[in-house]
Amino acid sequence: MAKLVYDKDGRLLFTKEMKKEYTILFPMMAKIHFNLMKNIFAQFGYKVELLETEGPEIAQVGLKYVHNDTCYPAILTIGQLIHAVESGKYDVNKIALLLTQTGGGCRASNYIHLLRKALVKAGYDKIPVISLNMSGMEKNPGFSISIPLLRRLSAAGLYGDMIMSLANQVQPYEVSEGDTDKMIAKWTKQLTIILSSGYGFTRRELAKYLDRIAEDFSRIEIKRVPKIKVGIVGEIYVKYASLGNNNLERFLKEQDCEINVPGLIGFAMFKVDNRLEDYKLYGGSKLKYFVVKKLMDFLTDYETLVIQSQTKFGFRPITRYQHIKELVKGVVGYGSKMGEGWLLTAEMLELVECGFENIVCTQPFGCLPNHINGKGMIRKIKERDERANIVAIDYDPGAPRVNQENRIKLMLAVAKERLDEQTAAQ
């Protein structure tokens, strides 16, 4: 059994010895993306397991150890981790827990401390907690984000965005039900092999495999018929995690909708761009600005690769970040950057512009940045474009699912009327 080592502040460290023996558990968010990323961690010597447990008991476990005034994603992610620890499936002396940590003004920066507090309360204070961050916080001898690992994780995120975007465009119209799911599974497996073999993350290789993915999805037989088009935006966890949004994507598919969920690359570019805006607003180190600008150029190039492949094979390409940023001028200032910040408003404007005027804005109850940039901007967005048909849905442990779905159905009823009018006019 690995020796327990603490830092000078009393934090239990994840050691090199633990890396060999311990299984790292981390909560699910974006299914396609995270499954690819999980396999990359395994390539670098980490034993990892992605938690896909769902059900009301997850929130109940979270509420047992986290105050109900804390935001919903904290309750769910901590609940999912503690639920796994208490499940009896794992040797509690040989597991570690992993959570992301931004270091920004959002309460998400404190989830990791709430998790440690919950572990102490539950009697599992000997389980190490790993912070996944890009800010150099909470370093551990047995866990680090190296440049090779980061490049592969970035590639996995890009592939995840590509597959998610293409699947959402094809699945509502597939002639043979299940073809799209089979294609997702095929490419998740192939990309795991490719990335694990040390390929698929250079620019040239990315371009090649993005083309192959798009070409494969273009071969799925489809039949285009008029459907309600719905965009999903919101706080990043409830936007992507089926546990966080009560399987919103599945519900909308059951209502015979085509959905559009903006990808992770836009959020990544937003976070990097915020550092550039900070320099413009407040000044700072020119060297830091230069390095951040290079990273922004790198992500812009990634974005271009996706757009080129999607366009080449007849798909609707993702919208460039710079265009999305332009859309929000005069609506919200670029200084509004806590949480999803102005990007949330901008994504709604972009969805309306590209024909997904029916929007579900997902937000944890009490998430102030999202209430301001999401629900608070609905009226302004409608003034900009009267086609906007937006419903803001709050998610928390006390929000009945049937009420959430009924509110979405009211939005869809308006969308159905408009679609019938448009179809009749053609």
N, C-alpha and C positions, 0 to 999 in steps of 0.2 A: 504494500500500500504506500502511495506517495506521501512524502513528508509535507505537512502543512507549513507554509511560509507566509508571513505577514509583512507588509511594508511598515514604515515608521508611523503611519497614521492608523495602523491596525486593520488595514484592508487585506483580506485573504487573497493571495496571488495565485494565478494559474501558472504553474511551473513547467519547465521542459520535461520533467518526469511525468507530469500529469498529461502532457500532450500524447505520450505513448500509451497511457492506460485509460484515460477518461473519454467518455462520450459527451460531446457538447450538444445540448438541446437548444433550439431556437424557434420562436413562434413564426407561424405562417403569415404572409401578407399577400404578395402577388404570386399566384401559384406557378405559372410558367417560369417566370424569372427566378423565383427562389429555388425551384427544383434544379435548374441549371447551376445556380450558384452553390447549392449544397454539394453537388458533385465535384465542383472545382476545389472546395475546401478539402474534400477527401483526397484529391490529387496531391495536395500539399501536406499530407500527413496527419490531418485532423480527422478524428472519428466524429462525424456529425449526424444529427437526426433532426429533420424538419417536422415540427408538430402540426398535424392536420386534424386534430380533435375538434369537434364542434358540439353544440348543444347548450341548453340553458345552464347546465351544471358548471360550465366554464366561468360564466359571469358570477355565479353564486360563490364559487371558490375565490374568485377575485375580490368580491365584496367582503368575504370573511377576513381578508388580510389588508385590503386597501380601502380607505375612506370613500364613501359614495360621492363626496364632492370632487374627488379626483377625476380627471377626464376619462371617458369610456375606453379609449385604446389602452390606457394603463391598467384598468381593471381587467380587460380581456387578455392582454399579453401576459401580465403577471399571473392571472388566473389560469391561463393555459399552461404556463411553466410549473406552477405549484401543483396543478392537477396532475401533470406528468410525474412529478416527483413523488406524489402520494399514491400513484396508480399501482405501485408494486411491480411495474414492468422493468424498472431500472435498479441497479445497485447504487444506493444513495451515496456510497463512499467512493464511487467512481464516475460521477457525472459532474458536469459544469453547465452553467446557463449563460446564454449570450443574448444581449440586447444592444440595439443601436443607441448612440448618444450623440446629439448634434452639438451641444455646447452653446446653443443659441438661446434666445429669450423664451422659446416655447417650453411649456411644462414637460415636454417629452425628454428634455435634458435630465430631468430628475427621476425618470422611470427606474433607472438602474439603482438609485438609492432606495426607492420605495420597494424594489424587489428584495434588496438585502434586508431591509426592515421586516418584510413579510417572511423571509426565510428564518430569521431569528425568532419571530413570533410562532412559526410553525415547527420550530425545533430542528431546523436544517442549516444552522449557521456554519457548518463545515463544508458546505457546497460553494465552490468559487463562482463568482459572477464576472463575466468578461464583457468589457465595453468595446463595441465595434464603432470606431469613430475615425475621422480623418484629421483630427485636431491635436493629436499627440496626448490626449488625456488618458489617464489610468493605464499605464503601460504594464504588460505582463511578460515575464521571461519566456513563457511557453506559447505566446500568441502574438503575432505581429502581421501587419498588412504590408507586405513587401511590394515592390514595383511589379515583379512578375505576377504575383497574385492579383494585384489591383487591375492590371491590364486584362487578365482573364475574366475577372468579375465584371469589368466594364463591357467586355465583349458579350458576356452572358446577358447583361442587362439590355444591350442593343438587340441581340437575337430575341430576347423575350418580348421587347416592344414590337419587333417585326412580326413574330408569330401571333401575338395578341391582336395586332391591327388587322392582319390578313384573315385570321379566324373570324373576327367580328364582321368582316365584310362578306365572307363566304357562307358561314354557317346558316344564316337565316334563309338562304336561297338554295341550299344543297338539295339535289334531287334524291340522293340516297342518304338517309339519315345516319349519322355517325361517321361519314367520310372525313369531316373536319377534325373530329376528336382523334381519329386514327392518324391523321396527318400531324397533329400536335404531338401525339405520342411518338411517332416516327422520328420527328426532328429533335425532340427532347433527348431521345436515345442517341441519335447520330451525333448531335452537338456535344453530348457528354463524352462520347468516344473521341471525337475530334479534339476538343479542348484538353481532355486528359492525356492525349498523345502529344501535346505540345504544339498544336496547330490551331488555326482558326481565329487568332486574335490580332494579327498584323493587318494593316490597311488592305493590302492586296488580297489576303485570305478572307477578310470580312466581306469585301466586295463580291468575291466568288461565291461564298456560301449564302450571302443575302440574296443573290440572284437565283441560286438553286432553290432556296426556300420559296421565293416568290413564284418561280416557275412551277414548282410542285403544287402550290396552292391554286395556281391558275388552271391546273388540269382537273380540278374537282368540278364535276358537272353541276351547273346551277341553272335555276330558272328564275329570272327576275320578275317579281310581281310587286305592286305597290305595298309598302309597309310603313308603319310609323317608325320614325327615326328618333332615337333617344340618346342623348349624351349624358355621361356620368362624370361629375366633378366633386370636389370637396377635400376635406382633410385626408391626407395621404393614406392613413391606415383604413378608415372606413370606406374610402373610395375603392380600394383594391381588395380588402380582406372580406371573404364571404362570411366569416365569423362576425366581423364588425358591422356589416350592412345587411344581415339576415338574408344572405344569398340573393342580393338585389339583381345581379346579372341573370341568374336562373329565373327569377320571377319575371323580369322583362322579356326574356326569351319565351316564357310560357304565355305571355301576352301577345306573342307574334310580332315582336319589335326587332329592328336592327339597332344594335347599340354601338356607341363610340366612346371608348375610354382613353383619354390622352395618356401617352406613355411616360415612363420614368425619365427618359432623356430630357424632356422639357423641364421637369422638376430639378434634375441635376444641373441643367444650364441656368435655371433661375437661381439656384443656390450659389453657383460660381459667379454669375453676373452681379449678385448682390454685393460681392466684395469689390467689384469694379465701380458700382454705384456708390459704395461707401467712400471710395477714394475721391470720386467726383464731388460728393456732398461734403465730406469732412477732411479731405486730404489724407496724407499718410506716406508710407514708404513707396518710393518709385520702383524699387526692386520687387517688392511684393506685388505691386500692380503689374509689372512685366511678367512675372511668373503666372499670376492668375489669368492674365490676358492670353498667354500661351495655352493654358488649360482650356480656356473658352474656345480658342481656335481649334483645339483638338476635338472638343465635343461638337463643334459646328461641322467639322469634317465628318464625324460619325453620322450626324443628322443627315448630311448630304448623301451619304452612301445608302441610307434607308430610302430616302426620297427617290433616288435614281433607280433603285431596284423595283420599288413599287410602281413607278411610272412606266418603266420598261415593260412590265408584264400586265399593264392595264388596270392596276388598282388605284384607288384614291390615295394619294400620298399624304403623309403627315404634314402638317403645316409648320413652316419654319418658325423657330423661336423668335427671331427678330421681327417677323410680321405680327406674331401674337403680342409681342411687347408694344409694337406701334399701336395696336388696336385699343389699348387701355389708356393711351394719352388723353388727358382731359377728363378722365373718369376717376382714376386713383393714382396717387403719386407713387413713384418708385421707392420712396422711403418706407412705404407700408410693406414690410417684408417679414414680419413674424409669422411663423407657421407657413401657410401657402401664400400669404400676402396677396399682392396685386395679381399674381399669376392666376389665382382662383377666378377673379373677375374677368381677366383676359381670356381664359379658357372658355368661359361661357360666351363671351363675345365671338370667339373664333368658331365655336360649335354652331351658333346661330348663323354665322356667315356661310358655313359650308353645308348648311341644310339640316343640321341636327338642332332645330330650334326648340325641341322638347327636351328639357333638361331636369335631371334629378340632382339637386345640390345636397350632398351628404355631409353631415357635420355632427361631431360629438356635442351633446348638450353642454352649454357653458363654455365652448371653445371660442373665446372672444375674437381672435383674428378671423376665424371662419364666419362668425356671425356678422362681422363688419364687412368683410370682402366678399362674402357669399350672399347671405340673406339680405344684408344691408344694401347691396348693389342691384338687387333685382329691378327695382323701379327705374334706376338710371339706365340699366341695360334695355329695358322695354322702351324707354324714351329714345334710345339710340336705334333700336330695331323692333318694331311692333310685332314682329313674328315670334319673339321670345315667349315661350310658354314654360315657365320655370316653377318647380315646386321644391322648397327647402325641407328636408327631412332630418329631424333630430334623432340621434341614436344614443340611448343610454339604457341601463338595466331596467328602468321603470317604464320604458316606452313600449306599449303593446305592438307587436308585429302587425296585427290586423289593422290597427289605426294607421300605421305607416303605409301599408299596401293600399288601403282605401284612399288615402290622400294621393298616392301615385296614380291610382285608377281614375280619379277625378281629372288629373292632368292629362291622362291618356284619352279620356272621353273627349276633351277639347281637341286633342291632336287628331282623333279619329274623325271628328266633324270636318276639320280642315282638310284632311287627306281625302275624304269623300267628295268635298267641294272641288278640290284640285283635279281629282280623277274624272269627275263629271264634266269639268270644263275642257278636258283634253279631247 
